[in-house]
Amino acid sequence: MTPNAASASFGPSRRSFLASTAVVTAAVAGGTPLLAACGGSDGGSREGTTAGKKAEKLLPAYVAGNVVTPDVASKNGSAVGFTRGVDLAELKTSVPKRLGRGGRVTVMSPFWGSPPKSGNAYYRAMNDLIGVDVRWQNQDGNTYDQKLGAVLASSDVPDVVVVPGWNMGGRIPSAIIGKFADLGPYLSGDEVKEYPNLAAIPTDAWRRSLFGGKLRGLPMPSSYVPNIVPFYRKDVFDEEGYEVPRSADEFMALAKEITNARAKRWACGDMKWTAFNVFGVMSGSEKALGWNLVDGRLLYRAETEEYLEALEWTRKLFAAGVVHPDARLGKSQATDPSAKFAAGEFLIYNNDISSWWGQQAAQAAHNPDFRIWGMDIFGHDGGDPALFATNPANIFAFVNKDASEAVVRDVLAVANVTAAPYGTKEYMLTNYGVEGTHYTVKDGVPTKNDKGNIEVVNAYVMVAGPAPTIARPDFPEIGEGAVRWQQRMGAFTRKTAFYGMQVTEPARHTNLSNNFEQLEDDIIRGRKKVADMQQAVSDWRSRGGDRLRDWYKKLLDENGSAAG
């Protein structure tokens, strides 16, 4: 058995769900033809955003939950943290009565791995608690974009469809507006108070759920603090006396000191994601976040000097021979580098914050001296970093626009349970299943058994989630460390002009920057030059980038800036 400390309410991310840019590209390339004729007609705009006073009228009232108190409170946009062990006798109840009306609801959702059989013990227990017969149509998460495009282009749309942000390429946003229901009559303003756990979802996450001028999505909230952490082997650093770097130059010097190719030890993996943060590059997690006002002018991230400087610094790391050979071959982006990091072949790499706990837990039994820790992101010149906020939600569940009120109410009953906070009976059932059947608790640590690892995965957690949470009762120092890292980095995180807005770009411009990521990787590996990116940006401007800038500028003039 392996420990499974609560990770679901972290908010699954693009990286932690093993989705890559290749998947996004496939969504654009494969989804567009399938969706060419779909979209429906409900009067909603097919492009743009909903913000300002218009948005305020649509958003649910925020009512902070008071069922449980976290061990580490949220600060500077961080998650809340729980470090104490689980005491089943002291679990709170956040849903005192069933809100489900006994109907049947079909849910299509991405799934990674082999889906469990329908009617299993976990599904039965959840459905009994909610009062709804949820039937799952799990689809392969690695090819979900293809299935999504086909389903949304058809007339046979399930009651609920989960759409991750990384699958919203091509015409998918337009299809969302045409195919899914307005939940405003059930959730806007004080209406949400009928569902207390949904009312406790942060407002920013609901704002991201506005599509085509309507509240359509049920969100999975996440912290807006950048989620990519530069991890390092703290045990080796302590043993060798290495100092954590505080500037780009110090990082390079340390990398050269660590690297000994003959001994098969290199300093790091591909550090491109960290470089973007170190040099203050606008977020690339969504195209809208890549735009911001710079000295009064609206610029895309690839047009900035900081972007080019980050690529150049990362290229120098590769050129200096301090990067593990696997990364030079491009494997760092395609496969999990965790094993070689754990083996000490390199001592620094970047990954989603969720891997902090995952790496430590994986090594706990056979490598007790192993200790992973997160570096604070530094400014390239040794000063404070300039970080940019990521999205406060990036996975959504949508309800079929043809669903009856009874079905909508049943879906909201499901979401009200899955959004229950850590420390409640509903959270434990949603994330761990049935005690004794799917997990046991020893010394306050819930541990799934084989049945739990097969049945309690990738299902109900996809419908909606609680406020961002990091709960690590088996490694409390990591739980607190991760939250404190977010708090420190959050102090340097600012919101860009389009933060939190659900922006649907004009279809004619959605593919403009698709080739940038591959070119980035070619540049840092020495296969292309920084000048090639400058030329690519020039081509991007002439092919539509400048027109897209004008479109975003109009959007900004009409809605105001979300920058903070």
N, C-alpha and C positions, 0 to 999 in steps of 0.2 A: 504494500500500500504506500501511497505517496501523499504527503500533506498537501492540502489544497486550501490554503488560507484565502479568505475572500478576495477575489480579484475581479469578479464580474463588474462590480460597480465602479471600477476604475474608469469604465468607459472604453470599450474596445476601440482600437485605433486602426488606421490603415496598415501600419507596420506590424502591430501585434497580431493582426488577423492574416498576416502573410500575403496581403495583397500588394501588388507592385504597380509601378507606373505602366507596365505592359498591360495590366488588366484595364486600367483607365483608358489606354489607347484603344484596346479592343472594344471597350464600351462605345467609344466614339465611332470607330470604324465599323463595328459589327452592328451597333444599335441603330444607327441613323437610317439605313435602308428599311429596316423592319418597322421603324416608327414614322416613316415618311407620311403615312396617312392617318396617324392617330393623334389624339390631343383632345378631341371632344369640343363641346361648345358650352361654356358656362359664363361667358362674359369676362372672365379674368384675363388680365394681360399675360401674354406669353413670354415677355421679357421685362427686365427691370428689377425693381425691388419694392418692398413696402416698408416704410420707415416713418419716423417722426410721429406726428399726431395721429396719422392714419393707423400706424402700428399700435399705438397706445390703446386705441379703442378695441383692438382685437385681442390683446394679450390677456391671459388669465391673471387674476389677482394673486399676488405672492403672499403666502401665509407660511412662515417658517415652521418647520416641524419641531415639536417639543417632546416627542415620545422618548427619544434617547439623547444623551449628551456625549459628544465625542471627547476623546482624551486629548486631542490636539485640534483646536478650533481652526477654521479657515481664516487665512490672512493673505492679502495681496493676490487674491485669485486662486489660492491653493485649494486642494481637496481638504476635507476633514480627515482626521486620522484616528484610528482605533488601535490601541496596542495591548489592551488587556485581553485575557483569555475569555472564551465563550463559556458562560454558565447557562445551561439550558433551562434551569429552574427560574432564572431571572430574565428571560427573554420577554420583551414587551409585545403588546398587541397593537398594531397600527390600523387593522381593519376589523373592527369589532363585530360586524355583521356582513353576511354575503351581499354583495351588490349585484351579482350576476342574476339573470332572469331565466336561466336554464336553457338558453338557446344554444345552437351550434355555430361555431365560428371557424372558418378556414383561414390559416395563416401561411403565407409563403415567405420563407426566410432563407438566407444563405447559411450553409452548414459546412464546417470543416471536419472531415473524418467520415465515419460510417454512421448514418442516422440510426437511432434505436428503433425497435419495433413499436408500432402504434399500440396504444392501450397499455403501455408499460406502467410499472408502479409509480414512477415519478409523474407521468402525465395524469394518471388517475388521481393522485393526491392533490396536484395543483388544481385540476378541474373541480374537484370536490370542494376545495377551499374557496375558489372563486365563484362557483355556481354557474360555470359555463363549460360547455363541451367543446374544447379547443381541439381542432384537427390540424396537424402539421403537414405542410407540403414543403419539406426540407429540400433544398437544391444545393448542388456542389458550389461552395463559395468561390472556388478558383475559376469557375466558368459562369458565375452568376449573372454577369452582364448580358451574356447571350440569352439565357433563359428569361431574364427580366425584359429585354427588348421584345422577345417573341410574345410574352404574356401581355405586356402593355399594348402591343399592336393588335391584340385579339379582342374578342368580345367576351372572353371567359376569364375574368379577373377575379381572384379570390377575395374574400371579405377583407382581408388585411394583407398588405404587401410591405415587407421591410426593404428599405433602400438605403444602403450605405452611401456616404458622400462621394466615395471614390468611384461609385458606379453611376454618377449623375452626369455623364458625358453626353455629347450629341443632343438628341431630342428628348432625353429622359425627363429633364425638368418640365418641358412642355407637356409631356404625357402625364406627369404628376398633377399638373394643374387641370388637365382635362378629364382624368380618370378617377380622382379621389375627392372625398367629401370635405365639406367645410365643417370643421368641428367647433367653430365659434359659438353656435347656439348652445352647445353643451359645456363649453369650457371658458369662454371669454368672461372677463370681469369676475363677478362673484359666483358665476355658475360653477366654476371649478371647485368651489368649497364643498360640493357634494362628494368630491374625491380628494380627501386631505393629502394623500401622498403625492398626487399630481399638483396640488396647490403649493407644495413645498419644493417643486422643481424651480431652480433659479430662472428669473425672467429672461436673461440672455439666451438661455436654451430654447425658450418658447419663441423668442424673436426669430431665431434661426428656423423656426418651423412654419413661418409665413411664406406661402407660395401663391403667386398670382393674386395677391390682395386678400387672401383668406388664411385662416389658421387650419392647416391641413395635416401637419405632422405631429406625432407623439415622439418626443426626443429622448435620446440617451445623453444626458449632460456630461461634459468633461471640463477639466480645468483649462483656462485659456493661457496658462503659463506654457511656454514651449516644452514639448514632451520628450525631446531628444536630449539624453544625458550623456556627457562624456564619462564613461565608466573607467575605472582603473583598478588594478590588483593592489589593494591596500596592504595585504600581507607581504607582498614582494617589495613594495615601496618602503614599508617600515623596516624590513630586513636589510635592504640595500642602502637605506638612507636617502632615497630619492625624494626631492621636494616637489610638491604639486605646483605646476607652472602657473604664472599669473600674467603672461603675455604671450603673443605669438612667437617672439624671439626666444623666450624661455622654453616654450614647448619644443621648438626646433632643437635647441641645445640639449635638452633632456632626451629627446628622441635619438639624437646621435650618440649620447652617452649610453643609453640602454641597448642599442642595436649591436648585435654580434652575429652576423650571418653564419659564421662557421659553427657557432654554438646553437644555431637555429633559434635565435631569439631576435625578434624585431620589436620596435617600439609600439606600433599601432596598426590599426586597420585603416580603412578608407575614412578619413575624418571630414568629408565634405559637408555633411549636415552640421557638424559642430562649427566648421569654418564659417558657414553662413551666419550663425549666431555670434561668433567671435567678432566678425567684421560688421555686424549690424545690418544684415540683409533682410529685407521684408520677407514675410512668410511666403512659402511656396505651397502650403497645404491646400490652398484653393486660389483660383485665379484672381478673385476679387480682392483677396488679402495681399496680393502682390502689387496693388496700386496704392499710392499714397501721395500726399502733397509734400513736396520737397522744395523749400524756399519759394513757396507759392505756386509751384508748377506741379501738375499731376504727372507722376512718372511710374512706369512699370519697373519691377525689381531688376530686370535684366538690363535696364538702361543706366543703372547707378554704378558709380565707381566702386562702391563697397562690394557689389556682386563680382566684378572683375578681380578685385583684390583678393576675395575669398578663394576664387578659382586659382589664382596665381600662387597663393600660399599653399594650397593643397597640392598643386602641381609640384612645388618645390619639395614637399614631403616625399612624394613618390620619387622625384629625381635624386634625392639624397639617399635613397635606398633604405629608409627607416620604416617603410610600410610593408606589411607581410606580403609575400609573393602571391598568395591567393587573391588579395585585393587588386594587385596589378593585373591579374587575369580577369578581373571583373566579378569574381566569385563572391565578394563581400556583399554585393547587392542581391545576389540570387540565392545564396544559401546562408544558413545560420552560422555565424562565426564563433558561436559560444564555446564549442568544444575546444578549439585551439586557443581561445582566450583562457579557458579553464586549465589547459595543459601548460600555459605559460609561454606559448610560442610568440605571443605579443601581449603587452601589458595595458594597452589603452584602446578602447573602441567606443563608438557611439551606438546607442540603441534606444528604443522606447523605454520610458521610465518603468514600465511594468516588468521588464526583464531584470531589474534590480533584485526583486524578491525571487524571481524564477531561477536566476543563476545561483543564488545562494542556496536555495532549497535543493536544487539538483546536485550540488556538491556536498551537502551537509553530511551524508552518510559515509562516503568513502574518501573525502578530502577535508577533514575537519579544520585544517589551517587556512583553507581558502577564505578570502574575504574580498568581496567586491564593494566598491564605494563610488559615489558620484562626485566628480569635480564640479566646483562652481564654475560657471561660464565666465570667462574673463574678457575684458575688452582687448582688442588686438595690440593696443599700445600700452597695456598694463593698467589702464583706468577701468572704470565701471563699464559693463557691457551695455549695449543698446539693443534690447530684445523687443520683438514684436509679437503681439498676441496671436494665438491660434484660435480656431473656432470653438465656441462654447458648447457645440453639439455637432456631431457628424454622422449619426446613424438615426434613421427615422422610420416609424411605422405609420402607414397610411391606410385609411378605411375606404373601401369601394364607395363611389358616389351614389350607387344605386342601393346601398344597404338601407334597410329599414331602421327606424329609430330604435327598435328593440335590439337589433344587431349592434348598432353604434354603442348603445348603453352597455351591452355585454363586453364589447371591446374595451371600453373605458373601465369596466370592472376588472378586466385582466390587467390593464396598465396600472391601476391603482394598487394592485398587489405587487406587481413586479417593480414598482417604484418605491416600495417600502424601504426604510433605512436599515443600515446595519444595526444589529442588536435587537431585531424584532423576529417574531416567529415567522412572519411572511418572508422576510429576507432569507432566513435559514432554509426554508422550504424551497424558495425560488433558486437559490444558489447551491444548495447541498442535497436537497431531497429529503427523504424520510429517515429520521434517526434509526439506526439499527439495520435498516434496509440498504441505505446508500452511504451512510457515514457513521462514524463514532467520534466521540470527543474524549481526548485524554490530555490531562493537564491543561485544559482550556483550549486545546487546538483541535478543530474539526478536521477529520481526515476521511476522504472518500475511499470506499472499498472498490473492488473491481466493478461491481454493478453500478456504483455511483459514477465511476469514470466513463461508463458506457452510456448511461441513461441521462445523467444530469449535465448536459452540455448544450450550448448553442441554441437554446429554444426560448423559453419564456423571458430570459434576460434581454432578448432582442426587441421586445415590444415597447418598453420604456424603462428608465432607470432613475434612481435617486440622485440627489446632488452628488457631485464627485466625491468619492470616498476611497481611502487607502486603509485597508484593514489587514494587519499582519500579526496575529497573535502568536505565531510560531517563531517569528523573527521581529520582535517589537522594536529593536534598534533600527531595523531597516524601515519598518512602517513609519516611525517617527522621523528617521533620517530623510525619507523621500518627501514627506510633507514639509519638513523644514527646508529642504532644498527648493521646493516650489515656492515657499514663502520668501526665501532670499532672492531667488531669480524673479519672482513676481514683482519685487520692489523696483526692478529695472525693466519691466515689461510694459510697453505702451500699446494702446489700441490705434490701429490705422483708420483711415477715413471710412472704410466699408466694414469695419469690425461688426460681427454679429448679424449683418444683413444677409438675407438669402437672395443673392443676385443671380438672375438668369440672363446670361449674355445672349446677344443676337446669334442665331444659329450660324450665320455666315462667318462669324468670327471665332467660333469655339475651338477650332483646331489650329489657330495661328501659332501657338507656342509649343505645340506637341513635341517638336524635335529638340527642344532646348536641353532636356535632361540627358539625352544620349550624347549631345555635343559637350555638355559639362563633363561627363565621364570620360569622353575621349580627350578632352583638354587636360584634365588632371593626370591622366595616364601618359601624356606626352604624345598622343597620336594626332592631336590637333593643337593649334596655337590659340592663345587668348584673342589674337586678331581675328580668328575665325568666328569667335562669338560676337565680336564687334560687327563683323560683316553680317552675321545672322540677324543681329538686332536691327541693323540698317534695312535688311531685306524685310524683316517683320514689320517695320514701320511702313514701308512702301506697299506691302501686301495687305495692309489693313490695320496695322497697329496704331497709326495716327488717327484713323477713323474710330477705332475702338476707344482711344483716349478721349476723343470728343464725346463719344457716347457716355463714358464714365463721368466726364466733366458735367454733362447735362444731368446725369443721375445725382451727382453731388450737389449741384445747384438746386435741384428740386427737393432733395431730402435732407440736406445738411450733412455734416461730417460726424462720424461716431468716434473720431480720434480723441484720446484722453491722455 
